[in-house]
Amino acid sequence: MANDLIEKMGMFAGTALPLFNIPLIIRLLKRKSSDDFSIFWALGIWSCSVVILPQALRTDDMAFKLFGIVNVVFFSMVTFLILKYRRKA
């Protein structure tokens, strides 16, 4: 019983955590500027997310699997918008 609860909590958290990117996505869309975000930071997180995704997909751990998929989707949006709205100096 306790393991089921822990697993469900992990699956919820694994899915919910990347959803906190939504306010960032909305902010980028409203401002149409990403000058205050580091391209190095965005590409670093995105590339690590993409590299870890194959392991997330092949694991039996559903929390990790959900996190991997949802995180790549939402952080890809963040990274795309940061690159799209980067102003040329």
N, C-alpha and C positions, 0 to 999 in steps of 0.2 A: 504494500500500500504506500509506504513512504517513498519507495523508488519510483512508483508511478507518478506521484505528486512532484518529485524532483525532476523527472523527465518532462512532465507537462510544463513546469515552470521554466525549464531550460528551453523548450521549444517556443514558448511564448516570448521569452527574453531574446532568443536568437532571431526571431522574426521582428520583434518590436525595436530592437536596438538600431538597425539601419533606417527605420522609419523616422528617426530623429534627423535624418538628412532632409526631410521634406521642408522644414522651415528655412533651411539654407538654400534649397532649390527655389523656393518662393521668393526669398530675398534677392537672389541673383536675377531672377526673371523681372522683378519689379524695378531694381536699380539699373539693370542692363550694364553692370560694371562688375569687374572682378579684381580691380586694382589692389584691394586689400587682402587678397589671397595669394599665397605663394604657389607658383606653377610646380616647383620642385616638390612641395608638400602634397599637392593634389595628385601629381603623377606617381609619387612614391607610394601613397596609400592605394591608389587605383591599381598600380602594377602588383603590389603585394596581394591585393584582393583577387586579382586575376590568376596569379601564380598558385594561390592556395585553393582556388575553386575546384580543380580536378580531385584533390584529396577530399574536399567537402562532399563532392558528388559520389565518391566511391565508398564513403564511410557508412556504417550502419547507424551511427549516431545522428538521429533525426534533428536534434537541436543544431549541431554543427552544419548539417546539410542545409537546413533552412536559412541559417545565418549566412552561409557562403553564397547562396543564390540571391537572397534579398539584398545583401550587402553589395554584390557586384552590380546589380541592377540600379540601385539608388546612387551608389557612389560613381557609377559611370555617368549618370545624369549630372551630378555635381561637377565632375571633371570636364565633361563636355561643355557645360555652361561657363566654367572658369576659363577654358581655352577660347570659347566663342566670344566672350565679352572682354577679353584682355585688350586693353587699349595699347596701341602702338605709340611708343614715345618718339 
